[in-house]
Amino acid sequence: MAIKVNLESIKIPVEISDLKYEIDVTDDKYEEFIKNFNVFLTKIENLDEDKTEDISLLKKMVKDVYDELLGASAYDEIYAKMPNIAFVASVLVNVVTQLMEEMDNAIQTKPKTKVASKKPVKKK
């Protein structure tokens, strides 16, 4: 008798409106992305939304994160459907939050079956 185990995909599908992407969650790629995303969050805290150059910098930073996470041109496709950087950035944070929840759930998944104990049951 053979033991059969199905391996789960290391890519998580993402749908934004009618656009479809996949996020590669290999250990190296996921860890690198989270590190870069944390740097991104730190940098955007220092931006002034009233300065034109900071808005331009925000757009570039959001584009870089989208393209790293979802692939080249992802930002351009999403921005074309929703040409407002505040909304596009909000969607990005939503996707990353859901990604982190998905990864936490995958790590915390417990086996559905318990191994039976081989100790005999004592009768009283």
C-alpha positions in Angstrom: 0.0 0.0 0.0 1.3 3.4 -0.9 1.0 6.6 1.2 -0.3 9.4 -1.0 0.1 13.0 0.0 -1.1 15.9 -2.2 1.2 18.9 -2.1 -0.5 22.3 -1.9 0.4 25.0 -4.4 3.0 27.5 -3.3 1.1 30.2 -5.3 -1.9 32.0 -3.9 -4.4 33.3 -6.4 -5.5 36.9 -6.1 -8.4 38.6 -7.9 -8.7 42.4 -8.0 -11.8 43.2 -10.0 -11.5 41.1 -13.1 -7.7 41.0 -13.0 -6.1 37.7 -11.8 -2.7 37.3 -10.3 -0.7 34.7 -8.3 1.5 35.3 -5.3 4.6 33.1 -5.0 4.9 32.2 -1.3 8.1 30.2 -1.3 9.9 30.9 1.9 12.6 33.1 0.3 10.1 35.2 -1.7 7.6 35.6 1.1 10.2 36.6 3.7 11.9 39.1 1.2 8.5 40.6 0.4 7.5 41.1 4.0 10.8 42.7 4.7 10.4 45.1 1.8 6.8 45.8 2.7 7.8 46.8 6.2 10.4 49.2 4.8 7.6 50.6 2.5 5.3 51.2 5.5 8.1 53.0 7.3 8.8 55.2 4.3 5.2 56.2 3.6 4.8 57.4 7.2 7.3 60.2 6.4 5.5 61.4 3.2 3.6 64.6 3.1 0.4 64.2 1.1 0.4 68.0 0.4 3.7 67.8 -1.5 3.5 66.9 -5.2 6.9 65.3 -5.1 5.8 63.1 -2.2 2.7 62.0 -4.1 4.9 61.1 -7.0 7.2 59.1 -4.7 4.3 57.3 -3.2 3.1 56.3 -6.6 6.5 54.9 -7.5 6.8 53.1 -4.1 3.3 51.6 -4.5 4.1 50.5 -8.0 7.3 48.8 -6.9 5.4 46.9 -4.2 2.6 45.8 -6.5 5.0 44.7 -9.2 7.1 42.7 -6.7 4.1 41.0 -5.2 1.9 40.5 -8.3 4.3 40.8 -11.2 5.4 43.4 -13.6 2.7 45.7 -14.9 0.3 44.8 -12.1 0.3 48.3 -10.8 -0.4 49.8 -14.2 -3.3 47.4 -14.8 -4.9 48.2 -11.4 -4.2 51.9 -11.6 -5.9 52.0 -15.1 -9.1 50.6 -13.6 -8.9 52.8 -10.5 -6.8 56.0 -11.2 -6.6 57.2 -7.6 -3.4 56.4 -5.6 -5.2 56.4 -2.3 -7.6 53.7 -3.4 -4.8 51.7 -5.2 -2.7 51.9 -2.0 -5.7 50.8 0.1 -6.2 47.8 -2.1 -2.5 46.9 -1.8 -2.7 47.0 2.0 -5.9 44.9 1.9 -4.2 42.2 -0.3 -1.1 42.1 1.9 -3.3 41.8 5.0 -5.2 38.9 3.5 -1.9 37.3 2.3 -0.5 37.4 5.9 -3.7 35.9 7.3 -3.6 33.2 4.7 0.0 32.4 5.6 -0.8 32.4 9.3 -3.7 30.0 8.7 -1.4 27.7 6.7 1.1 27.6 9.5 -1.4 27.0 12.2 -3.3 24.3 10.5 -3.5 21.2 12.7 -3.8 17.6 11.5 -7.4 16.6 11.2 -6.8 13.1 12.5 -5.2 12.0 15.7 -2.8 9.1 15.9 -4.4 6.3 18.0 -2.6 5.5 21.2 -1.1 2.0 21.4 -1.6 1.7 25.1 -4.2 -0.9 26.1 -7.3 0.5 27.8 -7.5 -0.7 31.5 -10.8 -2.0 32.6 -11.9 -1.4 36.2 
